[in-house]
Amino acid sequence: MLSQYSFSQVSATIDSTSIKIGEEIRYKMQVEADSTQIIVFPEGKTFLPLEVIDSYTIDTAKNGKRFNLSKEYALTQFDSGHYTIPRQKVLIGDQVFFTDSLNVEIRDVLVDTTKQKMYEIKPLVEVDASFFNWKKYLLWILIPLLLIGIIVFFAFRRKKRKEAKEEELPPYERAMLALKRIDESHLLEKDSHKEYYSQLSDTARKYIDEEVYDHAMESTTDELIAKLDEEIKSGILDLDKKTIDELKNVLKTADMAKFAKSRPDIMTAKADRNVIERVINQTKEAIPEPTEDELLADEEYRKEVADKKRRKKIILGSLGAISVIAITLIIFIAIKGYDVVKDTLLGHPTKELAEGEWISSAYGSPPVTVLTPKVLIRNNFQMTDQQRQTLKGNETFVYGSLIGNFQVVVSTVQYNQPTEIELNKIVEGVVDSFEAKGAKNISVKDEEYETLGGAKGIKVFGNLEIENSVTKKQQKNEYVMLNFAENGGFQQITVVYDINDRYAKDIAQRIINSVELKNAK
């Protein structure tokens, strides 16, 4: 079926007046206008209650001095029923034209339940909303890193202890230990002549540096030999010329192996190793016994070195402990979140209340049983003579403050005579009661409420703002107020909490869920 309507220069048609849910209707608009006129077609939500799936480009055709413009829209609707496509406004120059409204029918998709197999409703399944669970992968990355870090730390610590223990040995024993390690390294068999001669040269230089000449490590071979000759001539060092010449030859060979890539044969290399050992032995015998003053100075020096090493160990141990703590904190922050870890370590007043031991108690008359993190304190309230004539009792119990993290107030009223209480009118007085305490921007919602024990009442809830007298800033709170008329009295439980306190909301919900009225039916 084709429907059409036109206004002189504007017309609109649809390709069908009846479709199934979700199918497409083609809505076509045609405009005939002068070539100098500006034409504006409708856009946006002008086709409601139908939805625009697509808006196609304008098709233009020339007819003499005039233009024929055609524009199509794809429309649909996902609810069955009879709908009207409203009139559409087209602007041609400075004139406005309207199309006619069009009626369409959206039909249900019929399902033959006698042929369609029915299935049981599947139970609810929790699904991770995130596509990529980064916390899980971060945990699998951080735990191995933590273990590797601990292993590296203890391996490094063991190596340092071993090196420190060796450093405590006398220079001669350290030199002999170094020569033993050279023998065990099998560097010559591995064709590592450069490394072999580097270790051999360093062993001799370190011994001479500690026992004879304290610049032996950074001196050239010629400078070192010249210094040893001076020590011999001055009588400080009792070494013969042959020993010095042998040392010089080995150091020169080592220089050639290190810098000129010389490769002496294995027999020569092993003979050079024996020369170094002989030079160290003869040098040890040639060094005169230290005087008492020298021994004291050496003892102070050793003590100073030991103190430095001890301080270094303390620093390294502290850094290692800090690293382990930091990695552990990073893991917990990744799993639990920064705020939870911070509050656990530094403390949070509301968190401590939430996780502490709660107290269940009955308040007022008629009694209201409620579970709270702290015992509510009775608020001294003196009734007027007029109130005494109608009220048998009026009790209020409070914990917290309206400008604090949260506040709990339990109020009970008992009448002398049977009194009909209209709970719906309580809602009207909520704003006034909060405004009297300085609150502003108060929103009020209400709904019927029933406790687990069957007590029925009215739940009033919403938001409010109040100025914090300490910070002088506006604090946004949420509140929940339960109102009951049970056992010939009136009971009201009010919980107000800071909307920005992540623990206060859970506390408030737990308090509200625990409210019960004794003897409620």
Secondary structure, DSSP 4 states (H G I P E B T S, - for coil): --EEEEETTEEEEES-SEEETT--EEEEEEEEEETTS-EE---SSTTTTSEEEEEPPPEEEEETTEEEEEEEEEEE-SS-EEEEEPP-EEEETTEEEEPPPEEEEEE-----TTTSPP-PPPPP----S-SS-HHHHHHHHHHHHHHHHHHHHHHHHHHHHHHHHHHTS-HHHHHHHHHHHHHHHTTTTTT-HHHHHHHHHHHHHHHHHHHT-TTTTTS-HHHHHHHHHHHHHTTSS---HHHHHHHHHHHHHHHHHHHS-----HHHHHHHHHHHHHHHHHHHHHSPPPPHHHHHHHHHHHHHHHHHHHHHHHHHHHHHHHHHHHHHHHHHHHHH-HHHHHHHHH--HHHHHHHS--EEEEETTTTEEEEESSPPEEEP-PPPHHHHHHEEEEEEEEEE-TTSSEEEEEEEEEESS-----THHHHHHHHHHHHTTT-BS---EEEEEE-TT--EEEEEEEEEEEE-TTT-SEEEEEEEEEEE--TTEEEEEEEEEETT-TTHHHHHHHHHHH-EETT--
